[in-house]
Amino acid sequence: MAGNHREIENLLYTYAERIDLGDLEGVASLFAHGCIKPGLDAGPEAIVRGRDAVLKMYQEATRLYPDGTPRTRHITTNAIIEVDEDGACASARSYFTVVQQTDVLPLQPIISGRYHDTFQRIQGVWWFDTRIMLVDLLGNLKEHLLYELS
């Protein structure tokens, strides 16, 4: 089971790495068998399901700079991972903090919150099933998002 935990932890970190590299296609591919839900109270209309829909969501939301990145670092910590006995499903709760620096924004935290994730194992590979994003603290997102987060 320890291998499962490490594989799931690596999936959490792969998400952060890809988004910080501006690899929105790569981020979306992690949700080929899953969805993203913006908060616990979000209705079914707010759920973004599947690779193409997740890619569209990130393309419409994420400001990319001339170097092709959002000039961010998504820091994922405090991962609590639980794998079902059969090893086919798992869940995790973790914290995220995003820092950003641009030509007009000094290095600073811009948002922090929690992820509540579920995972499924398909043909020996772990995939995101559901990611719920819970925002706890908001800073200056003007240089990161293409819209205002309320």
SERO-4910 file (N, C-alpha, C, O; in steps of 0.05 Angstrom, whole numbers):
BEGIN
 pado doro    nc1    nc2    nc3   cac1   cac2   cac3    cc1    cc2    cc3    oc1    oc2    oc3
  Met    A     16    -24      0      0      0      0     17     25      0      8     46    -10
  Ala    A     41     24     11     58     48     12     64     58    -16     65     82    -20
  Gly    A     67     41    -35     71     49    -63     48     65    -73     51     85    -88
  Asn    A     23     57    -66      0     72    -74      0    100    -63     -6    119    -77
  His    A      8    103    -38      9    129    -26     29    147    -41     23    170    -47
  Arg    A     52    137    -47     72    153    -61     63    160    -89     67    182    -98
  Glu    A     50    142   -103     39    147   -130     18    169   -129     18    187   -147
  Ile    A      1    169   -109    -19    189   -106     -7    216    -99    -14    237   -110
  Glu    A     13    215    -81     27    240    -74     40    252    -98     40    276   -102
  Asn    A     53    235   -115     65    245   -139     45    257   -158     51    276   -172
  Leu    A     20    246   -159     -1    258   -176     -8    286   -166    -12    304   -182
  Leu    A     -9    289   -140    -15    316   -128      7    336   -137      1    358   -145
  Tyr    A     32    327   -136     54    345   -143     56    349   -173     65    370   -182
  Thr    A     49    329   -189     49    332   -218     30    354   -227     36    370   -245
  Tyr    A      6    355   -214    -13    376   -220      1    403   -216      0    421   -233
  Ala    A     13    407   -192     26    433   -186     48    439   -206     51    462   -215
  Glu    A     65    420   -212     87    424   -230     77    432   -258     88    451   -269
  Arg    A     57    418   -268     47    424   -295     35    452   -297     39    466   -316
  Ile    A     19    459   -277      6    486   -278     27    508   -276     25    528   -290
  Asp    A     48    504   -260     69    524   -257     86    526   -282     98    547   -288
  Leu    A     88    505   -298    102    505   -323     85    517   -346     95    521   -368
  Gly    A     59    522   -340     41    532   -361     32    510   -379     21    515   -401
  Asp    A     35    485   -371     27    461   -386     -2    455   -380     -8    435   -367
  Leu    A    -20    471   -391    -48    468   -386    -59    442   -399    -77    430   -388
  Glu    A    -48    434   -421    -55    409   -433    -49    386   -414    -64    367   -411
  Gly    A    -25    387   -402    -16    367   -383    -34    366   -359    -40    345   -348
  Val    A    -41    390   -348    -60    391   -326    -86    377   -333    -96    361   -318
  Ala    A    -97    385   -356   -122    374   -364   -121    344   -368   -141    330   -362
  Ser    A    -99    333   -377    -97    305   -381    -99    289   -355   -107    266   -355
  Leu    A    -93    302   -333    -95    288   -307   -125    283   -299   -130    267   -282
  Phe    A   -143    297   -313   -171    295   -307   -186    281   -330   -210    285   -333
  Ala    A   -172    265   -346   -184    251   -368   -207    233   -358   -226    228   -373
  His    A   -205    223   -334   -226    206   -322   -239    219   -298   -251    205   -281
  Gly    A   -237    245   -296   -247    258   -272   -259    285   -276   -265    293   -299
  Cys    A   -262    300   -254   -274    326   -255   -263    344   -233   -251    335   -214
  Ile    A   -269    370   -236   -262    390   -217   -288    404   -208   -305    411   -224
  Lys    A   -290    407   -182   -314    420   -170   -304    444   -154   -288    440   -135
  Pro    A   -313    468   -160   -304    492   -146   -319    496   -119   -337    514   -118
  Gly    A   -313    481    -99   -326    484    -73   -346    462    -66   -357    449    -84
  Leu    A   -351    459    -41   -369    438    -31   -398    443    -39   -413    425    -44
  Asp    A   -405    469    -41   -433    476    -46   -439    480    -76   -461    487    -83
  Ala    A   -419    476    -93   -423    480   -121   -444    460   -132   -442    436   -126
  Gly    A   -462    470   -148   -482    453   -160   -470    438   -184   -448    443   -192
  Pro    A   -486    419   -194   -476    402   -217   -468    419   -241   -451    410   -257
  Glu    A   -480    442   -245   -473    459   -268   -445    470   -266   -434    479   -286
  Ala    A   -434    471   -242   -407    483   -238   -385    462   -241   -362    469   -242
  Ile    A   -393    437   -242   -373    415   -244   -361    415   -272   -375    416   -292
  Val    A   -334    414   -274   -320    413   -299   -309    385   -303   -292    376   -288
  Arg    A   -320    370   -322   -315    342   -325   -300    335   -351   -308    343   -373
  Gly    A   -278    320   -347   -263    310   -370   -241    328   -380   -241    352   -374
  Arg    A   -223    317   -395   -199    331   -404   -206    357   -419   -194    378   -413
  Asp    A   -223    356   -439   -228    379   -456   -241    402   -440   -234    425   -444
  Ala    A   -260    395   -422   -273    416   -406   -253    428   -386   -254    452   -381
  Val    A   -236    412   -374   -216    422   -355   -196    440   -370   -188    461   -360
  Leu    A   -187    432   -394   -169    448   -409   -182    475   -415   -169    496   -412
  Lys    A   -206    475   -424   -220    501   -430   -222    518   -405   -218    542   -407
  Met    A   -228    506   -382   -230    521   -357   -204    535   -351   -203    559   -345
  Tyr    A   -181    521   -353   -155    532   -347   -147    553   -368   -135    573   -361
  Gln    A   -153    548   -393   -146    567   -414   -161    594   -410   -150    615   -415
  Glu    A   -186    592   -401   -202    616   -397   -196    630   -371   -204    653   -367
  Ala    A   -181    617   -352   -176    628   -326   -148    637   -321   -143    656   -306
  Thr    A   -128    624   -334   -100    627   -326    -86    647   -345    -84    643   -369
  Arg    A    -75    667   -333    -59    687   -348    -31    675   -351    -17    668   -332
  Leu    A    -22    672   -376      5    662   -382     22    685   -392     12    703   -406
  Tyr    A     47    685   -385     65    706   -392     82    698   -416     81    675   -425
  Pro    A     98    717   -427    114    711   -451    132    686   -448    138    673   -468
  Asp    A    140    678   -424    155    654   -420    138    629   -421    148    607   -417
  Gly    A    112    632   -424     94    610   -426     83    599   -399     69    580   -398
  Thr    A     91    613   -378     83    604   -351     65    625   -338     64    648   -347
  Pro    A     51    617   -316     36    637   -301     52    652   -280     42    668   -265
  Arg    A     78    646   -279     97    658   -260     88    652   -231     89    670   -214
  Thr    A     79    627   -227     70    619   -201     85    594   -191    100    582   -206
  Arg    A     81    589   -165     89    563   -153     66    554   -136     59    567   -117
  His    A     54    532   -144     33    519   -128     47    500   -108     59    480   -116
  Ile    A     44    506    -83     57    491    -62     36    474    -48     17    485    -36
  Thr    A     38    448    -50     19    429    -39     32    416    -14     54    406    -15
  Thr    A     17    418      9     28    407     34      6    392     49    -17    392     41
  Asn    A     15    381     71     -3    368     91    -21    347     78    -45    345     86
  Ala    A    -11    332     60    -27    312     46    -34    289     65    -16    276     76
  Ile    A    -59    284     68    -69    261     83    -82    243     62   -103    249     51
  Ile    A    -70    220     57    -78    202     36    -89    176     48    -76    164     66
  Glu    A   -112    168     39   -125    143     48   -132    126     24   -146    134      6
  Val    A   -121    102     23   -126     83      1   -145     62     11   -141     50     32
  Asp    A   -166     56     -6   -185     35      1   -170      8      2   -149      5    -11
  Glu    A   -181    -11     17   -168    -37     20   -163    -51     -6   -143    -65     -9
  Asp    A   -182    -48    -26   -178    -61    -51   -158    -48    -69   -150    -59    -90
  Gly    A   -148    -24    -62   -128    -10    -77   -137      2   -103   -121      9   -120
  Ala    A   -164      4   -107   -174     14   -132   -184     43   -129   -186     57   -150
  Cys    A   -188     53   -105   -198     80   -100   -182     91    -77   -172     77    -60
  Ala    A   -181    118    -76   -167    131    -54   -178    159    -51   -193    169    -68
  Ser    A   -171    172    -29   -178    200    -24   -155    214    -11   -137    201      1
  Ala    A   -155    240    -14   -134    256     -1   -145    284      6   -163    294     -8
  Arg    A   -135    294     28   -140    322     35   -113    335     37    -94    324     49
  Ser    A   -110    359     26    -84    373     27    -89    403     26   -111    412     20
  Tyr    A    -68    418     33    -68    447     32    -54    456      6    -36    442     -4
  Phe    A    -62    479     -4    -47    491    -26    -42    521    -19    -59    534     -7
  Thr    A    -19    530    -27    -13    558    -26      0    565    -53     19    551    -62
  Val    A     -9    586    -65      2    595    -91     17    621    -86      6    640    -76
  Val    A     42    622    -95     58    647    -94     63    655   -123     64    638   -141
  Gln    A     66    681   -127     70    691   -154     88    716   -153     89    731   -133
  Gln    A    103    719   -174    120    743   -178    119    750   -208    123    733   -225
  Thr    A    113    775   -214    113    785   -241    129    811   -242    140    819   -222
  Asp    A    130    824   -265    144    849   -267    131    871   -250    145    889   -241
  Val    A    105    868   -245     91    888   -229     82    878   -201     73    894   -185
  Leu    A     86    853   -196     78    841   -170    102    829   -156    114    810   -167
  Pro    A    110    839   -133    132    827   -119    124    799   -109    100    793   -106
  Leu    A    143    782   -105    137    755    -96    120    755    -71    126    768    -51
  Gln    A     97    741    -72     78    740    -50     58    718    -53     53    708    -76
  Pro    A     47    709    -31     25    690    -32      0    704    -44     -6    726    -37
  Ile    A    -14    690    -63    -37    702    -75    -63    688    -69    -85    699    -72
  Ile    A    -61    663    -60    -85    647    -53    -76    623    -37    -55    612    -41
  Ser    A    -94    614    -19    -88    590     -3   -115    577      3   -135    589      6
  Gly    A   -114    550      5   -138    535     10   -132    506     13   -110    498     21
  Arg    A   -153    490      7   -151    461     11   -161    447    -14   -179    457    -28
  Tyr    A   -150    424    -19   -160    405    -39   -172    381    -25   -161    371     -6
  His    A   -196    373    -34   -207    348    -26   -209    331    -52   -225    337    -69
  Asp    A   -193    311    -53   -190    295    -78   -199    266    -74   -196    255    -52
  Thr    A   -210    255    -95   -214    226    -96   -199    217   -121   -196    232   -141
  Phe    A   -191    191   -121   -175    180   -142   -186    153   -149   -198    139   -133
  Gln    A   -181    145   -174   -187    118   -182   -163    106   -197   -148    120   -210
  Arg    A   -160     80   -194   -138     66   -207   -149     52   -231   -166     35   -228
  Ile    A   -139     59   -254   -148     47   -279   -124     34   -293   -105     48   -300
  Gln    A   -126      9   -297   -104     -7   -310    -77     -1   -297    -57      3   -311
  Gly    A    -77      0   -271    -53      3   -256    -42     32   -253    -21     36   -241
  Val    A    -58     52   -263    -49     79   -261    -70     95   -245    -94     92   -249
  Trp    A    -60    112   -227    -77    129   -211    -85    154   -226    -68    167   -239
  Trp    A   -111    161   -225   -122    185   -239   -138    201   -218   -149    189   -199
  Phe    A   -140    227   -223   -160    243   -208   -188    233   -215   -194    230   -239
  Asp    A   -204    229   -195   -233    224   -200   -248    250   -195   -262    259   -213
  Thr    A   -244    262   -172   -256    288   -166   -237    305   -150   -224    296   -131
  Arg    A   -234    330   -158   -219    350   -142   -238    372   -134   -250    386   -152
  Ile    A   -242    376   -108   -257    398    -98   -237    419    -88   -220    413    -72
  Met    A   -240    443    -98   -222    465    -91   -236    483    -71   -257    495    -77
  Leu    A   -225    486    -48   -236    502    -26   -217    525    -21   -194    521    -11
  Val    A   -226    549    -26   -209    573    -23   -214    584      6   -236    588     14
  Asp    A   -192    587     21   -193    598     48   -183    626     50   -195    643     64
  Leu    A   -162    633     36   -149    659     38   -144    670     10   -133    656     -7
  Leu    A   -152    695      5   -148    708    -21   -129    732    -18   -131    748      0
  Gly    A   -110    733    -37    -93    756    -40    -97    769    -66   -120    769    -77
  Asn    A    -76    780    -78    -78    794   -103    -76    774   -127    -55    764   -133
  Leu    A    -99    769   -139   -100    750   -161   -101    763   -189   -104    750   -209
  Lys    A    -98    790   -189   -100    804   -215    -79    796   -235    -85    798   -259
  Glu    A    -56    788   -227    -35    780   -245    -36    750   -253    -22    741   -270
  His    A    -54    735   -239    -56    706   -244    -81    698   -260    -79    683   -279
  Leu    A   -104    709   -252   -129    700   -265   -137    720   -286   -131    744   -284
  Leu    A   -151    710   -306   -162    728   -327   -190    739   -320   -202    753   -336
  Tyr    A   -199    732   -296   -225    743   -286   -222    747   -256   -202    738   -244
  Glu    A   -241    760   -243   -240    764   -214   -254    741   -200   -275    733   -207
  Leu    A   -240    732   -179   -251    710   -163   -264    724   -139   -252    739   -124
  Ser    A   -290    717   -135   -304    730   -112   -307    710    -89   -318    717    -69
***
